[in-house]
Amino acid sequence: MTRWELRGRIAVKGPRAAWQAHLVWRQHPGRFEIDLLSAFGQHLARLRGDAGGIELLLPEGQRYRARDAESLLQERLGWSLPLAGLYHWVRGVPVPGEGRRRVLDAAGRLAALEQQGWRIDYGRYRSADGFMLPGKVVLVRKGLRLRLVVDRWTLETVKG
């Protein structure tokens, strides 16, 4: 599963601020694009990445680049998203080759995972093209809580 799109909602709560947005994540081999949108569909931010680095685009035309998403988001938005891990966790799998503690549900899927200093909890799974994929993922680490609810998964048929 290297080419997919998810549409849903994200909520982030940190020690100093909280916000929520609609999310569209398009993943292609070697690159990704994540759009954060207001409740009315207005672009709040776009995060793009490939082997050359990460770019954050804001509605006022501002562009910021960095080698990794974590430092770029921390610097520009005040919180860090574990994008390298989230690529795996959002699909219901641990980051390969890294230490972890996990709890499986009755169907053998991840119910909870501890990895890279994050606690990841899975609320429910949904079927998408024969795969059972998470419908809700909650990440918690050092006062930061990120909740991602997936409304729709699209696999292998993503355009662009």
Stockholm file with secondary structure:
# STOCKHOLM 1.0

chainA/1-160         MTRWELRGRIAVKGPRAAWQAHLVWRQHPGRFEIDLLSAFGQHLARLRGDAGGIELLLPEGQRYRARDAESLLQERLGWSLPLAGLYHWVRGVPVPGEGRRRVLDAAGRLAALEQQGWRIDYGRYRSADGFMLPGKVVLVRKGLRLRLVVDRWTLETVKG
#=GR chainA/1-160 SS CCSEEEEEEEEEECSSCEEEEEEEEEEETTEEEEEEECTTSCEEEEEEEETTEEEEECTTSCEEEESCHHHHHHHHHSSCCCHHHHHHHTTTCCCTTSCCEEEECTTSSEEEEEETTEEEEECCEEEETTEEEESEEEEEETTEEEEEEEEEEEESCCCC
#=GC SS_cons         CCSEEEEEEEEEECSSCEEEEEEEEEEETTEEEEEEECTTSCEEEEEEEETTEEEEECTTSCEEEESCHHHHHHHHHSSCCCHHHHHHHTTTCCCTTSCCEEEECTTSSEEEEEETTEEEEECCEEEETTEEEESEEEEEETTEEEEEEEEEEEESCCCC
//
